[in-house]
């Protein structure tokens, strides 16, 4: 039976509208949720270590793409500078280490941040929550003047999770306004006021109030599980017992692994609630979630990196190779696997811009023609090859005699790593061992003499090793085939094999070329009189603030 002409036209119009709506949804810029944690090592997340309870993160990672070669810097500020600018730290003056409260360091205005690019060029709303740690000597260099529509968090490092203080002074902002906790008498070990959950509340508020016609960029920069080690008691109760480890000098030490685990679990719970709110608000179907640590774990503070050698602050894999993953309900063509391709902290800026619709080669944008990051969308979304074959680990301060140079480079299926200088004293594979908390008084008394002797021996060993380390660190050279020796057991530098000699020469030539483009560090000194305190808060200031202070 023939359909009436009006019905045919109506059905055709409905089909056209459906197609257009479908195409519009497919072409819509994705919501980007960039989650960074602080001091989380390879062994500190559930998908690598079932001892820690992280069901939400595990679910996202196992249904996304786990990044097995996710490289950052050994400490906070250089990694965060690379996240924000897409540039190596040694090219923008952030190579020396963390920015301290009295240092006049900042990202210069000619280096555009990912938030500036996404808001100005691609129509995103951008919000930041948590730890900035990229300088604050003037208002112009703080988050809301570097592309973010809002900022809720702190400028410096190592903030107390309950009092929001750092180095004896308060450090918390709601945009540019210095704020005190809602209740300055929050009890320690309580859920109320715990910063991880306060950040979660603000993230849920942002997601709930977001205009869905505008793409969202949310940078959720948790301070956890960085010290000070603090967590609600109810989460610490999930991890009874003690953990010990063997330190680089052979001594046995106890670590606050239980509190550290509790801090990681708090992050997991926070991420789970933000995820649920995104789903409720309909923002998840067209979203990508990125998770990464900013450097490796510190065993003395509960963080472990095994099977990698070393710790936070070292250029062993344990300091610079960290957990990370990407997740999306609909944007990944393949999921549920571990990708071995090289990825660097600087890659997130060009990757996010590519996801937002920017040019994949980035050569048409004058702000980005000199960046070091590469667009990794094909690697992340389609299980393609990594877009990079090498990573400059750092070109430290050229003026210092014990400077550090490092590079990772791929040769066919092999990945090699070269480091010259002070790779880091803590050059062992740290492993946390759980032991019973209960010990008899007889055991404790019987071990007192043993502990005393161990302390004496440890101090002797430390003194000897420190002296030896200082003497040789300047000229130390390391060459590891990390694709087959991820624990960096065999230093092949100077090996007579011709193929190893060729790789060694190539990596040394790469470092020499990179030295030529390194700039002086932005934080060479502390200000003698920075004028960076206002009503008990670490503070910036109008105009040039205290950026021009003297050492």
N, C-alpha and C positions, 0 to 999 in steps of 0.2 A: 504494500500500500504506500502510495506517494505521500510524503509529509508536506504539510502546507509550507508555502514559501516563507511566511513570517517566522515559522518555527525553525526552519533551516537557517535563516539569517540570525535568529536569536542564539541557536546552538553554536554557530560560527563565532559570534561575538564573545560568548562565554569562553570558548576555547582560546581565543586570542588573548582575552584578559588573563586567563590562567597561565598561558605561556609567558606573557609579559611579567606577571607576578613571580613566576618561577625563575625567569632570567634575572629579574631584579634582585631576588634573594641570593641567587648564585653570585651575582656581581657585587653585592654589597660588601663594603670594607669590613673585615672581621674585627670583632672585639678582641683586644690583646690584653691578657692578664700575665704580667711578668712578676714572678715570685722569686725573691732572692733571700736566702738564709745566710747566717753568719757563722763561720767556723764549723760547718758540718763536714765531716770526713766521709770517705767511701764506705766505711763500716758503720755509719751512724743512721742508716735508713733501712726500713723493713725489707725492701726488696733485695737488699744485699745482706741483711742480718736480721733474722726473725726474732732475735732477742728484744728488739725495740718495736713497740706497738705503733705502727703508722698505717692503719688500714686505708685511709683516704688517699694518702700519697701513693701507696702501693697500687691501689686500684687505678689511679690516673696513669702511673708509670707503666703498669703491666698492660694497660689498654691503649697505650700511646707508644712512644719511641724513647727507649732509655739510651742516653748518650754516654758511651763507654770511654770516649776520649775527649771529655769536656774540660778544657784548660782555662785556668784563670791565673791570678798572681798569688804569691804566698801570703799576702796580707790584704786588708780591706780596701783602702782608698784606691790603689792602682786598678783593682778589678772593677770597682764601681765607676771609675773614670772611663774605663774601656766600655762598660755597659752603656754609659750615657753618650759617649762621643764616637764610638766606632773606631777609636784610634789606640795605638799602642801607648802605654804609659810614658815611655821614654821620649815620645814625640810631643807630649803636652806637659811635661814637667812633673808627672806623678810617679816617677819610677823609684823614688827613695823609700817610700813606705807610708804608713798611716799619717794623715794630717792631724797634728795635735792642736789643742785648743788655742795655743798662743802662736800658731804659725800662719803667716799671711799668704796661704796657698788657695787657689781656686781655679776653676776651668775658665780660661780666657774666652771672651765673647765671640772671637772669630771661630771657635770650635763649637758648632751648634750641637745641642743635645738632641736625643731622640724625641723628647717631648716637644721641643721647639719645632722640629721638622714635622712631626705628626699633627700638631695643632695648626701650624701656619700653612703648611702645604697640602695637607690631606684631610682637614676638617674634623680631626679627632677632638674629643674632650679628654684631657689628661689629668690624672690625679696621682699624687704620691703619698704613701703612708709608710712611716718607719724611719730608718736610718739613712741620712744623707752622706755625711762623712767626706764631703768634697769641698770644704771651706766655707767660711761665713764672715770674712773680714769686712764685707759691706753687703747691704741688702741686695744689691744688683746681682750677686753671685749665688743667691739662695734659691731654692726650688721654684717659688712662685714667680721669680724673675728669669727663670731659665726654661720656661715652657709649660710648667704645670699650672693648671687652673686652681688647684688647692694643694696644701701640704699639711700633714698632721704627723708630727714626729719630732726628731731631734737632729741637731746639726753635727754633733761630734761623734765620739765613740765610747763604748763601755758604759752605757747608762744603766742606773739602777732600775730594775723592773717594777718597783713599787713607788719609790720616791721621785723618780725621773730626774735624778741628779747624776752628774758625772764630774769626777775630780772635785768634789765638795760643793759644786754649784749646780743650780738647776739648768736643765737644757731641754726644753720642750716648747714646741710652737704649734699653734693653730693658724695656718698661713704665716703672717709675719708677727702675729701677736704672741708674746710670751704668756704661757698659761701654767697654772699650778694644777696638781691633781684635784679631781673633784672632792676627794677626801684625803688630806695630807696625813691622816692617821690610819691609813690602810694597814691592817695587820700583815706582817710578813707571812708568807706561806699560804695566803688566802687567794681565792679566785678573784675577788673584787679588786680592781685597780691593777691587776697584773697586765703589763704592757702588751703582751702577745694578744690577750683577749680584748684589750682596748683598741688595738689596731684592727682586730677582726670586726668589732662593732662599727668602727668608722667605715671599713670596707663594705659592710652590709648596707650601711646607710647610703653610701655613694651608689652602689649597685641598685638599691631600691628606688632612688630618686633620679636615676639616669634617664635622660631623654633618648628613647630608643631610635629616634630618627638620626642620631649622631653616633658614630662609632666610638667606642670607649677604649682608652689606654689606661690601665691601672698598674702602677708600679708599687707592689706590696713588698717593701724591703724590711722583713723581720730582723730584729736584732738578735733573736735567739738562733742557736743555742750558745752564743758568745757569753763569756763571763761578764758580770758576776753570776755565779751559778745559783739561780733562784727559780723556784717553781712552786705552785700550789701543793700543799701537803697531800691532798687527795690523789694527785698524779704521782708524787714521789712514792706513795704507798704501793703503787703498782709494781715497783722494782725493789723488793727487799733484798738485802745482802750487800756484800762489799765486792769491789773489783780491784785487782792489782795488775801491775805491768812491770816489766823489766826495762829500766831506763838505759840510755846510751852508755853509761859508765858501769853497767852491770848491777846496779842497786835495784832492789825491789821496792816499788812505791804503791801506795793506795791512791786511787783516783775516784772522784765524785761522779762515777758513771750513773748512779741511780738518779741524781738530780739532773744530770745532762739528758738522760733518756726522757725524764719527765718533761723537760723543756722541749724536746723534739716532739713528744706526743702532744703537747699543747699546740705547737705549730700545726700538726696534723689535724687536730680538732678544729682549729681556726680555718684552715683551708677547706675542710669538709663543709663548714657552715657557709662560707663564702660561695662555694660551688652550688650548694643547695639554693641559696638566694638567687644566683644567676639563673639557675634552672627555673625557679619560680617566676622570675621576671622575663623569661623568654629570651635571655641574652646568651644562652649557652649553645644553641644550635649553630650559630655563626660566630664561634669564638675559638681562640687558641690559647692554651695555658702553657706557660714556660716556667720551669722550676730549676734553680741552680743554687749552689753554694758559691760564696765569694772567695773562699780559700779552704785549705784542708783543716783537719781537726788538730787540736792540741791535747795530747795524752794527759798532761798534768791537769787539764780542765775537763777531762771526760771524753774528748773527741779522738777517734781512731780512724786510721786510713788503710789498714791492712786489706789486701796483700801488698799494698804499696809501701815503699820505704819512706822514712822521714815524717815530718809533721808541719803544721803551720809555721811559716817563717823560713822554711827551707825550700831549695829548688829541686829536691827529690820529688818523685811523682806524688808522694803523700801530701806535699804542700801545694801543688799546682794542678792536680788532676782530681776532680771532685764530682760528686753525684749531680745528675741533671737529667731532665726528661722534657718532652713536649707531649701535649695531649690535645685532642680535638674530637668532638663527636662526629663531625662530618667532613673536615678538611683534609684528613690523612687518607691517602689511597691505600696505605698499608699500615698496620699497627701490630702491637704485641710482640716486638722484637727489640734486640739491642743492636744499635748501630756503632760500628767501630771507627767511623770516619772522624778525622780531626775537626774540632770546633773550638773557637776561641771566644773569650768574653767580648771582644770587639765585633764579633759577627752579628750580635743581636740587633744593633741599629740598622744595618743594611737589610737584614732579613725582615724586620718589622716594616721597613719602608716598602720593600718589595711586596709584602702581604697587603699593604695599604694601597697598592697600585702603582708604586714607583717603578722607574726603569730598573731592570735587573742589573745592568752594567753600571748604573749610577754616574755615567760620564757626562750626563747633561745637566747635573746639579752642581753648581760651583761650590756649594758648601761641602760636598761629599767627594769631590774628585781626588782628594788626597787622603781619604780614610784608609785604614789598614784592614778593617773588617770586610768580609765577603758575604754575598747573599747565599744563604744556605737553605732556601725554600725547597729546592729539588731534593736535597738530602733529607730534609725533615718531613716533607709531605709525601714524597714519592719513593722513598728508599733509594735515592740516587747516590752517586759518589759525592764525597765532600768536595766543596768548591775550593778548598785550600790544600796545599801540599806541604806547607811549613808554618810554624808558629815561632815568632821571636818571644822567648820567655821573659827576657828583660835585657836592657842595657842600663846597668845601674849608674851611679854617679861617676862620670869619667874623671872627676877631680880627686876621687878617693883612691888610695893605693890598693885597697882590698875590694875593688869593684867586682861585680858579677856580670858575666855575659852568658846567655843561654839560648838554645834553639832546639826545636823538634822539627824533623823533616822526614818526609816519606820518599822512599826510593822503591818504586814498584810496590810489591806487597809488604816491604819492610819499612819500619819506622825507627829512626835513629835519633838520639839525643846527645847534644854536646853542651857541657857547662864548663866555663873557666872561672876560677875564683872560689869564693866561699859558698859552696853549695849548701852548707848547713851542718852544724855539728851533730844534730840528732839523726844520724844516718843509719838507723836500724829500722826493721819492720816491727812496729809496736803492735802488741796484741793484748787486749784486756781479758783477764781471767777472773771469773766469778768465784768467790769463796764464801764460806759460811760466815755470817755475822757473829755467831755465838762462839766464844772461846772461854775455856775455864780459866780461873785465876792462876792455877798452877802453870798452865801453858803460857799465860802472859808474863808471869814472873820468871819462868824458865827461859823465856826468849829475850828478856831485858838485856842480859849481858851480850847476847848475840847481836841485838840491834845496835848496842853501843859500839861494838867492834866493827860492824858493817858501816856505821857512820864514819868512823875513823878511816877505814879503808876507802870509802867513797870519796872523802875529801882529798885523800892522797891521790886517788885516781883522777879526780876532777882537775886537780892542780896540774898533774903531769900531762893529761890529755889537752887541757886548755892551752898550756904552753906550746905543746907540739902543734896543735891546731892553728894557733896564731902564726907560728913560724912558716907553716906550709900553705896556708889558705890562699895567699896571694897568687901563688904559681900553680895551684892545683888545677888539673884538667881531667875531665871525665867524658867518656864516650860509652854510651849504652845502646844496645840493640833492643829497645823497649818493646818491640812487637813480639819478641820471644823471651824477653827478660824484664817483665814489668816491675819486678822487685829490685831491679838495678843491682844485681848481685855481682856482675862481672864488668869491671872497668876495662874497656878494650882500647883506651887511649894508648897510642904508641905501639900497638900490635903490628907485627911486620907483614901481615898478609896484605897483598897489593890492593884488594878490594876495600879493606878497612882503611888503609892509608888514603885511598881516593876519597872515601866518604869523610874522613877526618879533615882532609885538606879543603874539601868543599864547604863543610860546616864552618871551619875557621874563616874561610873567605867570606861567607855570608855574614858572620859576626863583624868582620872588619868593615864591610860595606855599610852595615847598620849603624856602626859607631858614628859614621859621618853625618847621619841625620838626627842623632840624639840631641836634645836640648837640655840646658841646665835644669835641675830640679826646682820646683816652685817652693819647696819647704826646706831650705837649707838651714834655717835658724828659727829659734823662738824669739818673739818680740820681747824687748826688755820692759816696755811699758805699753802694752797693746791697747789699753782702755777698752777692753772687751767685756766688761761686766756692767750690768745695769740692774739694780734692785735684786741682786743675787742670782741673775741669769747670765749665762754666757750669751753675748749679744753681738750683733753686727752693728751697722750704723748707716745713716744716710750718706749720700755722696760717696767719697772714697773710703769712708769708715776708718778703720785702722790698718788698711792694706799696705800703706807706705811706712809702717813702723820700723824702727831701727832694732838691730840685734842687741 
